[in-house]
Amino acid sequence: MTDVAALRKLFEAEAERDRPESDRPDVGIIMGSDSDLDVMAGAGEALDELGFVELTDYDDPPAAEYTYESWVVSAHRTPDLLYAYAETAPDRGLDVILAGAGGKSADLPNMTASIAYPIPVIGIPVQEKSVDSVLGMPKGAPITAVDAGKSFNAALSAVQILARTDETLRERLVERQETQAADVATVSESLHRQGTTAFRESR
């Protein structure tokens, strides 16, 4: 069984480790509980779609140009782990953090944004009742956030941030958008040509 102290030491050791940038994760995904995973999985799906690979072993990183990592970090139950994760994030290579939390006291995104600053943090309210908590940062303590449950969009936003200085990611985002547009055009033409009744029956 792993304890909090061991994970803190892991993050701290990774921050001090001399390794190539290519072996470091670009995006961090954290959530307050594994019960949030069904919502937060959308972030991984979006990153996978855009060519990222999940890094699950620091000693054996995947041979991929872009990677992300996933952790459970509770702001309330393991605040020291949260501090270790967020404080070491820059030295561990993270460029963007996606933080999701549920409940009325969804403090993980906010705390992460404060501690990891100036790394951008995108907050993901896991439930509708979490929205106000995630958005409730005071002036001078910025956080970007998406609507409840929209972790897929949060990941797309993270890639948009990275794409500002990475032409490959920019091209992937543009290609994805063009594919979506083409799909809409195809559906629109089918609806028009078949008529409403036949189109509905063909779906």
Salt bridges, closest charged atoms under 4 A:
GLU14 OE2 - ARG17 NH1 2.89
GLU14 OE1 - ARG19 NE 3.17
GLU21 OE2 - ARG24 NE 3.89
GLU49 OE2 - ARG176 NE 2.47
ASP59 OD1 - ARG17 NH1 2.79
GLU69 OE2 - ARG92 NH1 2.92
ASP80 OD2 - ARG8 NH1 3.74
ASP107 OD2 - HIS76 NE2 2.75
GLU167 OE2 - ARG170 NH1 3.93
GLU189 OE2 - ARG193 NE 3.16
